[in-house]
Amino acid sequence: MVNRYNALRNLALMALLLSGAALSAQTATGTINATLVNKSGIALVFDTDAGGVALGASGTSAASANFGTVSAFGPLSAGVTRPSVGPVTFTVQTIFDVNVIEGGLTSANYTLTANLAAAAPTGISYKIDAVSLTTAAQTIQTNGAYNADTAHNLGLVVSMSAPGAGGPAVGSPISATINFTATAN
Amino acid sequence: MRVNGSIGRSKLVLVLCCVLYTIAGQCQTSTGQLTISMTVQSSINLIFQNNPSVGTNGFCPLTNSGTNNVGLDLGTASFTGGDSLACVGYIHLSGTTFQVSSAFDVVVTKANTSSPNYRLAAEISTAPPANVVWLVNGITLTNTAFTALDASDNYATAITKTLQVQVRNTVAAQTLLETVTFLATAN
């Protein structure tokens, strides 16, 4: 009877040992199948030019340029020049930079177009370089270099006529938005 | 059925082309918005310029003509010897006083204003020596306040003004120098 008990106990112990040995050797593995789609793209940002007015939100695609108070004969803000005066209009001008950043493209350069978001205020017209802007897209540059600041002149041609006689409103802020589009060539 | 199948394949090819075109880097665009702001202010501008008769007696040439900062040389004058420059007008006003003079034009331009005309005044920079008088068109100038010359001059029109210096014969020999400031004010 005792021998039988001992035999059963030994069997139980062996089973326990074998069970422990089996547990310590367990492993688990997994794999991750990763994929990345590297898309090409371009991004347009405006940068302040050293010779021009300091842009608001410089370095972004939604910047602002404040010319301050302009007049045919009075003082101008820093970064604003007056290349021509009279007899019918005067022009004030500043310089700003456009930087089109590209990635994953084989495109060599880009075409830049611009248009006014809305009709120009009375007595004022807007120019980028030598191009007079309208609400329809106009080509500004056909071979812009990527990843570099490209300077452009922003000119405001202001009628010298009095308000109500073809001239702009005087003494109150006037604003306009210019939309730019860069297209990879 | 055959026709439909052809159209279906054409669409597939077109879509693939467009996808490949995009992947290859074409058709890529990016936009930005630049907002411009400014405030227009009305202004007027005054310049001096040579009179069309410049060079003749009474019309000496200005240096830097066409600007708002010019020079006018009236030469060397004396009660007994007249003036050294032929362009200077020289007369004896009396037995004790002589006058030298030269005329030039003032042009005032306006922008972005409905002002119909402007008024003109002038002032000399320093008090002249005793028995020396500076005048414009016969109106004596002082260094204490602007003296009105005209009440309503027209814009963009040359207004001829004559600068006169009257000197009594008791005045010691010296250089007479003044900066004459003209002030145009929109009416």
Interface residues (C-beta under 8 A of the other chain):
Chain A: K39 S40 G41 I42 A43 L44 V45 F46 L55 G56 S61 A62 A63 S64 A65 N66 F67 G68 T69 V70 S71 A72 F73 G74 G86 P87 F90 V92 F96 V98 V100 E102 G104 L105 T106 S107 A117 G123 I124 Y126 L154 L156 V158 S159 M160 S161 A162 P163 G164 A165 G167 P168 A169 V170 G171 S172 P173 I174 S175 A176 T177 I178 N179 F180 T181 A182 T183 A184
Chain B: T22 I23 A24 G25 Q26 C27 Q28 T29 S30 T31 G32 Q33 L34 T35 I36 S37 M38 T39 V40 Q41 S42 S43 I44 N45 T109 K110 A111 N112 T113 S114 A156
